[in-house]
Amino acid sequence: MTNPTAAILVIGDEILSGRTKDKNIGWLAEELTKLGISLCEARVIGDEKDVIMAHVTHLSDAYDYVFTSGGIGPTHDDITTQSVAAAFELPVIRHPDAEARLLRHYEGTDIEFNEARQKMADVPDTASLIDNPVSAAPGFKIKNVHVMAGVPSILQGMFATFSHTLTGGVQPTRITIQCAIGEGSIAEIMSNIAASFDGVSVGSYPWFKPGQFGTAVVLTGLDKDKVDKAASQLEALVREGGHDAHRDLDNSTFT
Amino acid sequence: MTNPTAAILVIGDEILSGRTKDKNIGWLAEELTKLGISLCEARVIGDEKDVIMAHVTHLSDAYDYVFTSGGIGPTHDDITTQSVAAAFELPVIRHPDAEARLLRHYEGTDIEFNEARQKMADVPDTASLIDNPVSAAPGFKIKNVHVMAGVPSILQGMFATFSHTLTGGVQPTRITIQCAIGEGSIAEIMSNIAASFDGVSVGSYPWFKPGQFGTAVVLTGLDKDKVDKAASQLEALVREGGHDAHRDLDNSTFT
């Protein structure tokens, strides 16, 4: 069993300067995991045409899906559309349907549908539109690359309009065992479980609060029964060692 | 004027699954910007040896500094140390000073300094230690790569111990002009300012609240006087168009 693969490409100088904190990687990561799509990597890059081209080309070749955020607004620093088009050696065209949507959106307002705003109707030739239920200006899909806005609410709205069209895989089963002991003390147990159950990944996440500490052991895999068996065995071994261990129900499911 | 360059490499399956939300990219981005180090890209990858090796090698060659987070704990899924060592074709050694620090840390507690915990004293041969003021187990520096823990409080503590040793550059001047108008209406003004002031980047960040909207125009550059002049000119042009524009003092400085 293998799941489709994906990469996220966050485009924006404001993330690299630290002025804006990215929220799209974490949100998309959860959504893709729910769909059974394996997020293999995420990258943050600046608003530079050559850089965007190189990363889009590489990620599009390497993964089944690419999701980008940022750089599709009306201003001079919004260069994602032209850069993605150039990466695929396609001309940029003004999409009639996108233009019509924007016209309708601005009709009856005192906002002028000027040249800058018309630019938001531009997409690479042959791209299909991604609906924008928040602010009209569409994203687009070209080959396996989904180009979305950077504002989290708009990106989330856009993703919701097409996520059902993505070919998902098996949603991984994830079971968290909360252990009342430091990770270093149960490292050998975890290592043995990981070695005994092929296809089950065993993640160790220590936590600390005043006067308390413990380890969240997260077992993940595509074979539900196997993950369940591995989790039960780990839980039993930690208890045998004299320490509390129990399934963390809050953390054990995705939805 | 050019500043030293940097990349961030976040290592951890838990970020890619969405279970844990990364906080290190945004924090490090701000710190590097303050030091006058240009963050050029950030990547998030999983706990896989070949993958870590490939990204470390590439980023170490491409940038002046690399900062990694995650994967240096005591458990089987902590494979950053061995992967970074392999990337530089170096053996992993047990560092006597690191071992001594850990011994002192666990002395007098009921926590056993077992084999798993001893692993946290391992570093690539010739690496220097990065102090850990939070939980003793050190990070390390090898060539231009700084390897830190993934837990944000520990990473921040580690970074504070060596940031003064980094060769910084000119801290960019950043001036934010808050404009009471949508970005699409002042796109041409921004584009003209960007074209007229070489070395000044003009970022456009629209914002919305119930009943209100506007655009934060962020002007950034290494030449303070030039950025200041560009900001004043932009402010005046937006006002000439009949819309309020003023410097946002909260957002105009880094510190």
Boltz contact constraints between the chains, C-beta under 6 A:
constraints:
  - contact:
      token1: [A, 13]
      token2: [B, 203]
      max_distance: 6.0
  - contact:
      token1: [A, 14]
      token2: [B, 203]
      max_distance: 6.0
  - contact:
      token1: [A, 16]
      token2: [B, 29]
      max_distance: 6.0
  - contact:
      token1: [A, 16]
      token2: [B, 39]
      max_distance: 6.0
  - contact:
      token1: [A, 17]
      token2: [B, 33]
      max_distance: 6.0
  - contact:
      token1: [A, 18]
      token2: [B, 26]
      max_distance: 6.0
  - contact:
      token1: [A, 18]
      token2: [B, 29]
      max_distance: 6.0
  - contact:
      token1: [A, 18]
      token2: [B, 30]
      max_distance: 6.0
  - contact:
      token1: [A, 18]
      token2: [B, 33]
      max_distance: 6.0
  - contact:
      token1: [A, 21]
      token2: [B, 26]
      max_distance: 6.0
  - contact:
      token1: [A, 26]
      token2: [B, 18]
      max_distance: 6.0
  - contact:
      token1: [A, 26]
      token2: [B, 21]
      max_distance: 6.0
  - contact:
      token1: [A, 29]
      token2: [B, 16]
      max_distance: 6.0
  - contact:
      token1: [A, 29]
      token2: [B, 18]
      max_distance: 6.0
  - contact:
      token1: [A, 30]
      token2: [B, 18]
      max_distance: 6.0
  - contact:
      token1: [A, 33]
      token2: [B, 17]
      max_distance: 6.0
  - contact:
      token1: [A, 33]
      token2: [B, 18]
      max_distance: 6.0
  - contact:
      token1: [A, 39]
      token2: [B, 16]
      max_distance: 6.0
  - contact:
      token1: [A, 41]
      token2: [B, 45]
      max_distance: 6.0
  - contact:
      token1: [A, 42]
      token2: [B, 44]
      max_distance: 6.0
  - contact:
      token1: [A, 43]
      token2: [B, 43]
      max_distance: 6.0
  - contact:
      token1: [A, 44]
      token2: [B, 42]
      max_distance: 6.0
  - contact:
      token1: [A, 45]
      token2: [B, 41]
      max_distance: 6.0
  - contact:
      token1: [A, 74]
      token2: [B, 184]
      max_distance: 6.0
  - contact:
      token1: [A, 74]
      token2: [B, 187]
      max_distance: 6.0
  - contact:
      token1: [A, 75]
      token2: [B, 183]
      max_distance: 6.0
  - contact:
      token1: [A, 75]
      token2: [B, 187]
      max_distance: 6.0
  - contact:
      token1: [A, 75]
      token2: [B, 190]
      max_distance: 6.0
  - contact:
      token1: [A, 75]
      token2: [B, 204]
      max_distance: 6.0
  - contact:
      token1: [A, 76]
      token2: [B, 190]
      max_distance: 6.0
  - contact:
      token1: [A, 76]
      token2: [B, 191]
      max_distance: 6.0
  - contact:
      token1: [A, 76]
      token2: [B, 194]
      max_distance: 6.0
  - contact:
      token1: [A, 77]
      token2: [B, 203]
      max_distance: 6.0
  - contact:
      token1: [A, 77]
      token2: [B, 204]
      max_distance: 6.0
  - contact:
      token1: [A, 116]
      token2: [B, 184]
      max_distance: 6.0
  - contact:
      token1: [A, 116]
      token2: [B, 187]
      max_distance: 6.0
  - contact:
      token1: [A, 117]
      token2: [B, 184]
      max_distance: 6.0
  - contact:
      token1: [A, 183]
      token2: [B, 75]
      max_distance: 6.0
  - contact:
      token1: [A, 184]
      token2: [B, 74]
      max_distance: 6.0
  - contact:
      token1: [A, 184]
      token2: [B, 116]
      max_distance: 6.0
  - contact:
      token1: [A, 184]
      token2: [B, 117]
      max_distance: 6.0
  - contact:
      token1: [A, 187]
      token2: [B, 74]
      max_distance: 6.0
  - contact:
      token1: [A, 187]
      token2: [B, 75]
      max_distance: 6.0
  - contact:
      token1: [A, 187]
      token2: [B, 116]
      max_distance: 6.0
  - contact:
      token1: [A, 190]
      token2: [B, 75]
      max_distance: 6.0
  - contact:
      token1: [A, 190]
      token2: [B, 76]
      max_distance: 6.0
  - contact:
      token1: [A, 191]
      token2: [B, 76]
      max_distance: 6.0
  - contact:
      token1: [A, 194]
      token2: [B, 76]
      max_distance: 6.0
  - contact:
      token1: [A, 203]
      token2: [B, 13]
      max_distance: 6.0
  - contact:
      token1: [A, 203]
      token2: [B, 14]
      max_distance: 6.0
  - contact:
      token1: [A, 203]
      token2: [B, 77]
      max_distance: 6.0
  - contact:
      token1: [A, 204]
      token2: [B, 75]
      max_distance: 6.0
  - contact:
      token1: [A, 204]
      token2: [B, 77]
      max_distance: 6.0
